[in-house]
């Protein structure tokens, strides 16, 4: 299967990076990010899945960062086994979203975020 991504994905550095799904009112931990989208882990509330149409990207540390109201659509939402948890632990899901029509300011802030917090591109992330 040919790679369809137009932008490389970056694993984020250690820190408090959160993604808030406004529609499902779910907060998750940023897993990886690109100029075209991101993936985040979350624990479903009452069995709800993240139905992302608008998200906020936040970082509390090492430096505060806030990118609000990013339009996106969910590309996948799968169950995963979280680090340091057994199969009997709480449910964790990985949601991947694609950004839709970023405005100029959002695209600039996103590029700065990736440059500041991203690591080497990940080549084997779906």
N, C-alpha and C positions, 0 to 999 in steps of 0.2 A: 504494500500500500504506500503510495507516494505521500510525502509530507505536504500538508496543506497550509501550514503556518507561514505567515509572511514576516513575522517578527520573532526573534529568539526569546525564549523564556529565561528568567533569572530567578534563582533561589534567593530569598531575602536574607540579610544578615540577622544575627540574633537581635532581638528587640521586641518591643511591644507593638506589633503591627496588626491592626484589626480591619475587618471589612464588615460594614453594616448593611444588610439587605433591608431597605426601607419597606418594600412590599410585604415581606414575610416577618419583618421585625426580628431578625436573627442576626446576632453578632458572631463572627467567626475569626479564626486566625489566618492571616495571609500566608499561603504556602509558596506560591511563585507568581511572577508577574511579567508582562511584556507590554509593548506599546499597543498590542491588539487585544489584550484580555488578561485575566488572572484566574488563579484557583485559590480557594480557601476552605479550611476545615471548620466544621461546626457540629454542634450537638443539636439534633432536631428538638423542637419544643412541641410536645403533645403530638408527635408523629408528623408534624409539618415539615416540608422540605423548603429550602430556599428558592423562592420563585423570584429571581432577580430581574427587575426592570430598571431599577435605580439603586445604586449603591454609593456609599461613602467609604473612602480609604483614609485610615487614620494611623498615626504613629505617636505614641506618648514619649518614648525614649528610643534612642539616645537624644534625638532632637524632635520637637513637636512638628507634626505635618498633618494637614487636613485637605483632602480633595473631595468636595461634596458633589452630590447629584450627578454621578456618572451614569449615563444611559447605557444599558447592556442587555444581553439576552443570554439565558442559560444554555450552554452547549452540552453539559453533562452534570449529573448529580448521582454519585455512587457511594456505597457503603465502604468504609475502610476501617482497618484496625489501627487505632491511634498508638503512638509510641508509648511505651511503659504501661500498656493496658492489656489485660487478658481478654480472651473471647467473652468472658462473663461481665466485662466492664460496660460502661455507658456507650451507647451508639454514637458513632462519629461518621460524618459524611464528608465527602470532598466534592465541592461544586466548582465547575469551570464556567466562566462567563466570557463572552466576547463583547468588547466595547463597541458602541454604536455612535457614530457621528460625534466625536469629541470636538468641543469648540477649541479655538486657538489657545486660550489660557489653560484649559484642562490638559491639552496635549503637551504644552510646555512644562506644566507642573508634574505631569506623569514622567516625562523624560528626565527631569531633574531628580525626581524620586528614585528612578531606576539607577541613574548615575551615582547618586549618593548612597543608596542602600543595597543595590543589587550586587550579586557575585558574578562569577563566570556564567556564560549562557549554558543552559541545560539542553542537551541535544536529544535526550531520550524520554522527555516528558510528553505524554499524550495530550 
